[in-house]
Each structure stands twice: as C-alpha cells, then as structure tokens.
C-alpha cells in the first residue's frame, strides 16, 4: 500500500521592508493577505504528514510482525522466562518445545528488553519435548540477571562476528521498538 504524498506549502511573498517606503504598504497588504492561505496549506500539510506517518508506522509494524512470525514459525527463534545471569559457562533455559535447535549447534541468547546483554555458545543439550536447553556460553556482552530472553540459532563464530551479530540484533530490536512506539503515538 503506497504512502500518501504530503502536499507542499506555497512560499510566502517577500516581507515588507522599511527600506522601500513607496511599496511598504502594498507589500504589507500582500504579505498579510497571503498568511491565511499559508496557514490553510500548512495545516493541511501537517495533517497529511501525520496521516503518512501513521501509514508508515502501520506498514512497518505489520512487516516486522510478519517477519517475526516467519522466523518464529521456522523454529529458529524462541523465548525464555528463565532467570539467568549473563556469564560464561553452562547455562540452562527453557524455551518453546520442538524448535530447530540441535546439540552441537550454536545459539545467541539476548535479553529481550535490553539486547546489549547477551550470551553466545554451543548447544550441549536440547529436549524438543520440553524445550529444556543447555549451552556452553563462550562469549558474552553486558551484565545482569534477566528473565526475558530471545534465543536464536546461530552459526559458529568468532568474537568479532559475535559482537557484530549482537549489534545487529540490538539495531533490529531498536527499530522494532521505534516502530511500535511510533505506532502508539498515532
């Protein structure tokens, strides 16, 4: 669905100047007469801009929701409410059952509300029937204990790539939050 074009506003005529006393009165009349039309055009432009922003926000929110649904449906992303501290070593969480997680694969675990707090490691156990997941965390970002996690399958990686992936996830979550916050304004 295309987003409506915001109408332009006609420029105001040059304002009257005291340096031109012979045309000052007529310039003032012309300038003042144009203000009513300017106000009408300006208000229409703001109304159209607000409508276009609402259309954009709705479309962005729908696109993000569709993208999230497709990724989740493929089983590559889950969530967990297990309280876990960011740190290296063995970490156990419970995610949704029957996802595409496998022993020997890798996973990125990011705090849902603050994805700059994350852990990356190799999956050492996953019970598809229950969603019980254990991984050996080798790389972390941030600190703290959280009970809302987004868990996604990942590729084996080095520290630099892990940091880049975490930054990308942060950017995606920030864009999602921006779109949802913008939607709430309209």
PAKOL-815375 format. One record per residue: residue in one letter; chain; residue number from 0; z, y, x of N, C-alpha, C in turn. Coordinates in steps of 0.05 Angstrom, whole numbers. Example, Ala and Ser with C-alpha at 12.3 -4.5 7.8 and 13.67 -1.06 7.14 Angstrom:
BEGIN
residu  chaine  num  n_Z  n_Y  n_X  ca_Z  ca_Y  ca_X  c_Z  c_Y  c_X
A  A  0  156  -114  264  156  -90  246  156  -66  264
S  A  1  142  -45  257  143  -21  273  157  1  258
***
This chain:
BEGIN
residu  chaine  num  n_Z  n_Y  n_X  ca_Z  ca_Y  ca_X  c_Z  c_Y  c_X
X  A  0  0  -23  17  0  0  0  0  25  18
X  A  1  -20  42  15  -21  66  32  1  86  25
X  A  2  9  100  45  29  121  41  15  147  34
X  A  3  25  161  14  13  186  5  12  207  27
X  A  4  -9  223  27  -12  244  46  5  268  36
X  A  5  19  281  55  35  304  48  16  328  48
X  A  6  16  344  27  -2  367  25  6  389  46
X  A  7  -14  403  55  -8  425  74  0  450  59
X  A  8  11  468  74  20  494  63  3  516  76
X  A  9  -8  533  59  -25  555  69  -8  574  85
X  A  10  -20  584  106  -6  603  124  -1  629  109
X  A  11  21  642  115  27  668  104  9  689  118
X  A  12  2  711  104  -13  732  118  6  745  139
X  A  13  -6  760  157  10  774  177  30  792  163
X  A  14  54  793  173  74  811  160  67  840  166
X  A  15  77  858  149  72  886  153  86  895  179
X  A  16  73  915  192  84  925  217  87  955  215
X  A  17  108  966  224  112  995  223  94  1010  242
X  A  18  82  996  261  63  1008  279  37  1016  265
X  A  19  32  1005  241  8  1012  225  17  1026  199
X  A  20  25  1051  200  36  1064  176  15  1067  154
X  A  21  -11  1068  161  -31  1072  140  -35  1047  123
X  A  22  -29  1023  134  -33  999  119  -7  985  112
X  A  23  15  998  120  41  985  116  47  977  87
X  A  24  42  995  69  49  990  40  31  968  30
X  A  25  5  969  35  -13  948  25  -8  921  39
X  A  26  -1  922  65  6  897  79  31  885  68
X  A  27  51  902  61  76  893  49  70  880  22
X  A  28  54  893  5  47  882  -21  34  855  -19
X  A  29  15  853  0  0  828  4  19  806  13
X  A  30  36  813  32  55  794  43  75  784  22
X  A  31  87  803  7  106  795  -14  92  779  -36
X  A  32  68  786  -43  54  772  -64  48  743  -56
X  A  33  45  738  -31  39  711  -21  64  693  -20
X  A  34  88  704  -21  112  688  -18  116  669  -41
X  A  35  109  677  -66  112  659  -89  95  634  -85
X  A  36  70  638  -78  52  615  -73  62  598  -50
X  A  37  71  611  -29  82  597  -6  105  579  -14
X  A  38  123  590  -30  147  575  -39  138  551  -55
X  A  39  119  554  -74  110  532  -90  97  510  -73
X  A  40  80  519  -54  67  499  -36  88  485  -18
X  A  41  107  500  -8  127  489  9  144  469  -6
X  A  42  153  475  -30  168  457  -46  153  431  -53
X  A  43  127  435  -59  110  411  -65  107  394  -40
X  A  44  104  407  -17  102  392  8  128  376  14
X  A  45  151  389  10  176  375  15  179  352  -4
X  A  46  172  356  -29  174  334  -49  156  311  -41
X  A  47  131  317  -33  113  296  -24  123  282  1
X  A  48  134  298  20  145  286  44  167  267  38
X  A  49  185  275  20  207  257  13  197  232  -1
X  A  50  176  234  -17  165  211  -30  152  193  -10
X  A  51  137  204  9  124  189  30  144  175  48
X  A  52  166  188  53  188  176  69  200  152  54
X  A  53  203  156  28  214  134  12  194  110  12
X  A  54  168  116  10  148  95  10  148  80  37
X  A  55  150  95  59  151  83  85  175  66  88
X  A  56  198  76  80  223  61  82  222  36  66
X  A  57  211  37  42  209  13  25  191  -7  38
X  A  58  168  2  48  149  -16  61  161  -29  87
X  A  59  175  -12  102  187  -22  127  209  -42  121
X  A  60  225  -36  101  247  -54  93  235  -81  84
X  A  61  214  -80  67  201  -104  57  189  -120  80
X  A  62  176  -106  99  164  -120  122  185  -134  139
X  A  63  207  -120  144  228  -131  161  240  -155  146
X  A  64  244  -153  120  256  -175  105  237  -199  106
X  A  65  211  -194  103  192  -216  103  191  -229  131
X  A  66  192  -213  152  192  -223  179  218  -240  184
X  A  67  240  -230  176  266  -244  179  265  -271  164
X  A  68  254  -270  140  253  -294  124  235  -315  137
X  A  69  212  -307  148  194  -326  161  207  -338  186
X  A  70  220  -322  201  234  -332  226  256  -351  218
X  A  71  272  -343  198  294  -360  189  284  -386  177
X  A  72  262  -384  161  251  -408  149  241  -428  169
X  A  73  231  -418  192  222  -436  213  245  -450  227
X  A  74  269  -440  223  293  -453  234  299  -445  262
X  A  75  288  -423  272  293  -414  299  316  -394  301
X  A  76  327  -385  278  349  -366  278  369  -375  258
X  A  77  394  -372  266  416  -378  248  438  -357  251
X  A  78  459  -359  236  481  -341  238  507  -358  239
X  A  79  528  -345  249  553  -358  251  576  -338  245
X  A  80  597  -348  233  621  -332  228  644  -343  245
X  A  81  638  -359  265  658  -370  283  668  -348  301
X  A  82  694  -344  303  705  -324  321  704  -334  350
X  A  83  688  -320  366  684  -328  394  685  -303  412
X  A  84  696  -305  435  697  -283  455  672  -285  473
X  A  85  659  -263  479  637  -262  497  647  -272  524
X  A  86  634  -291  536  643  -301  562  626  -325  570
X  A  87  627  -332  596  613  -355  606  627  -380  601
X  A  88  613  -403  603  625  -429  599  618  -441  572
X  A  89  632  -462  565  626  -476  539  635  -459  516
X  A  90  617  -456  497  623  -441  472  613  -457  448
X  A  91  630  -459  428  623  -474  404  623  -456  380
X  A  92  602  -459  364  599  -443  339  588  -462  318
X  A  93  592  -454  293  579  -468  271  558  -450  259
X  A  94  533  -461  259  511  -446  247  501  -463  223
X  A  95  479  -455  211  468  -470  189  459  -498  198
X  A  96  460  -517  180  451  -544  187  420  -545  187
X  A  97  410  -565  201  381  -572  201  363  -550  211
X  A  98  372  -535  231  355  -515  244  340  -527  267
X  A  99  322  -512  279  306  -522  301  319  -519  328
X  A  100  345  -525  330  360  -525  355  361  -553  366
X  A  101  359  -557  392  360  -583  404  375  -583  430
X  A  102  388  -605  436  402  -607  461  382  -605  484
X  A  103  390  -589  504  372  -583  527  357  -557  523
X  A  104  354  -548  499  341  -522  494  360  -500  501
X  A  105  351  -475  496  367  -452  503  371  -435  478
X  A  106  393  -419  478  398  -403  455  410  -376  464
X  A  107  403  -355  448  414  -329  452  433  -324  428
X  A  108  458  -316  434  478  -311  414  486  -282  416
X  A  109  480  -266  396  485  -237  397  503  -229  373
X  A  110  523  -212  379  540  -202  358  522  -187  338
X  A  111  523  -194  313  504  -183  293  507  -153  291
X  A  112  530  -143  289  534  -114  286  531  -98  311
X  A  113  535  -111  334  532  -97  360  519  -116  380
X  A  114  492  -118  378  478  -138  394  477  -133  424
X  A  115  489  -111  433  492  -108  462  514  -126  473
X  A  116  528  -140  455  547  -160  463  534  -187  457
X  A  117  527  -202  478  511  -226  474  518  -247  496
X  A  118  509  -271  490  512  -294  509  486  -310  508
X  A  119  479  -321  531  455  -337  533  463  -363  548
X  A  120  453  -385  539  459  -410  553  443  -434  542
X  A  121  448  -457  555  434  -481  547  451  -496  526
X  A  122  437  -507  506  450  -522  485  458  -549  496
X  A  123  484  -555  493  494  -581  503  500  -600  479
X  A  124  502  -589  455  506  -606  431  497  -590  406
X  A  125  484  -604  388  478  -593  362  478  -616  342
X  A  126  494  -613  321  495  -633  300  480  -622  276
X  A  127  455  -630  272  439  -619  249  453  -622  222
X  A  128  468  -643  218  480  -648  192  502  -627  186
X  A  129  516  -617  207  538  -599  202  533  -571  212
X  A  130  514  -568  231  509  -542  243  527  -536  267
X  A  131  543  -556  275  561  -552  298  543  -549  324
X  A  132  547  -527  338  531  -520  361  549  -515  385
X  A  133  542  -526  408  557  -521  433  536  -513  454
X  A  134  542  -493  469  524  -486  491  540  -478  515
X  A  135  527  -481  538  539  -474  564  528  -446  570
X  A  136  545  -426  566  536  -398  570  536  -392  600
X  A  137  512  -382  609  509  -376  637  505  -346  642
X  A  138  497  -331  621  492  -303  624  503  -288  600
X  A  139  517  -265  605  528  -250  583  522  -221  585
X  A  140  525  -207  564  523  -178  563  545  -167  545
X  A  141  560  -147  553  581  -136  537  606  -152  538
X  A  142  625  -145  521  651  -158  519  661  -158  491
X  A  143  682  -173  486  695  -172  460  694  -199  446
X  A  144  710  -200  424  711  -224  407  699  -216  380
X  A  145  680  -233  370  666  -226  346  665  -251  328
X  A  146  662  -246  302  660  -268  283  635  -266  265
X  A  147  616  -251  274  590  -249  260  569  -249  282
X  A  148  554  -271  284  535  -276  306  507  -282  294
X  A  149  487  -273  309  460  -281  303  452  -300  327
X  A  150  444  -324  320  439  -344  341  410  -352  339
X  A  151  395  -350  361  367  -356  361  359  -374  384
X  A  152  340  -391  379  330  -408  401  316  -390  421
X  A  153  315  -398  445  303  -382  466  290  -400  487
X  A  154  277  -388  506  265  -403  528  284  -401  552
X  A  155  282  -420  571  297  -417  595  289  -391  609
X  A  156  308  -378  621  301  -352  631  319  -344  654
X  A  157  311  -324  669  329  -313  690  344  -289  679
X  A  158  362  -278  694  379  -256  685  363  -232  677
X  A  159  343  -224  692  327  -201  685  313  -204  658
X  A  160  302  -227  653  288  -232  628  309  -234  605
X  A  161  331  -246  610  352  -247  590  361  -219  582
X  A  162  364  -202  601  372  -174  595  350  -161  579
X  A  163  325  -165  587  302  -153  572  302  -164  543
X  A  164  307  -190  539  307  -202  512  330  -190  496
X  A  165  353  -187  508  376  -175  494  370  -146  486
X  A  166  357  -132  504  350  -104  498  330  -103  475
X  A  167  310  -121  476  291  -122  454  305  -129  428
X  A  168  323  -148  428  338  -155  404  354  -131  394
X  A  169  366  -116  412  380  -92  405  362  -72  392
X  A  170  338  -68  403  318  -50  392  310  -58  364
X  A  171  305  -85  360  297  -95  334  320  -90  314
X  A  172  344  -96  322  367  -92  304  371  -62  297
X  A  173  366  -45  318  369  -16  313  347  -7  294
X  A  174  322  -17  297  301  -9  279  307  -19  251
X  A  175  317  -43  249  325  -54  222  346  -37  210
X  A  176  367  -30  225  388  -13  215  378  14  206
X  A  177  360  26  223  349  52  216  334  51  189
X  A  178  317  30  186  302  27  162  320  24  138
X  A  179  341  7  141  359  3  119  375  28  112
X  A  180  384  43  133  398  68  128  380  89  116
X  A  181  355  90  125  336  109  113  332  102  83
X  A  182  330  76  78  326  67  50  349  75  33
X  A  183  373  75  44  397  82  29  397  111  22
X  A  184  384  128  38  383  157  33  366  163  9
X  A  185  347  146  2  329  152  -20  334  134  -42
***
